[in-house]
Amino acid sequence: MNEKILEIDDLTVSFDGFKALNHLNFSLDKGELRVIIGPNGAGKTTFLDIITGKTKPTEGQVRFKGRNLRPYAEHEIAQMGVGRKFQTPRVYLNLSTRENLELAANRQKSVIHTLFRKTLNVERRTVAELLETIGLSHKADMKANLLSHGEKQWLEIGMLVAQSPDLLLVDEPVAGLTDEETERTGELLLSLAESHSIIVIEHDMEFVRQIARGTVTVLHQGSVLCEGTIDEVQSDPRVIEVYLGQEIHADGPISLQDTEELLEVVEGV
């Protein structure tokens, strides 16, 4: 039996009566890369919020490496080994790529201390390896504000990895990226999956197909609708109904992204 790094049992999150998550059950094996998809309002962001401690469950339990996370604050959960990458890159734009990674790797967590202290050889090697991993060695001394959107995404992923997390939570990493950047992001995540447990929230079904090597989880109305391989999920009548229902009952026009996603799902039938 595979070791579980994350377990969520019968979890509900209510906001003034609205259940963002509704009796949700979920588990992740150590070393697994899991992709989570679902229509707008399915509870994907709240799902990440309860893992990181930003939101506390109304009912149920989240366990990370067997430890109940309810009593712990966000920074304490991060120190336990949970790293989160948000949709919009959060990097220090006035620092170079290298300095961003040095700051993330430095336990002192002080910008002044990081910039003006002598860099240790072991940290220098770590940063050099990270630059190679994220494909930005040639832009190591470039200010982060000059990087492309995709390069900022890779830099932030590198900054998370620099903190040695056991679990990486990655929220829509290819939104706004070019096709080439999207493909490289997939290659980066697959490379990191060799040594990390990773959860990826994503809308781009082509990208999902690129990185999904095992189970894909579909969320709907705060619960797990179904799980399976990408082919199984795309051909599941429940999934097709959910996405078609969203289009039919939407109050406003469907975005191009939603339309493309719907077509991708239906195409799998």
ABEGO torsion letter per residue (X at the ends): XBBBABBBBGBBBBBGGBBABBGBBBBBBBGBBBBBBEBBGAGAAAAAAAAAGABBBABEBBBBGGBBAAABBAAAAAAAGBBBBBABBBBBAABBAAAAAAAAABAAGBAAAAAABBBBAAAAAAAAAAAAAAGAAAAAABBAAABBAAAAAAAAAAAAAAAGBABBBBBGAABGBBAAAAAAAAAAAAAAAAABBBBBBBABAAAAAAABABBBBBBBGGBBABBEBAAAAAABAAAAAAAAAAAAABABBBBAAAAAAAAAAAAAX
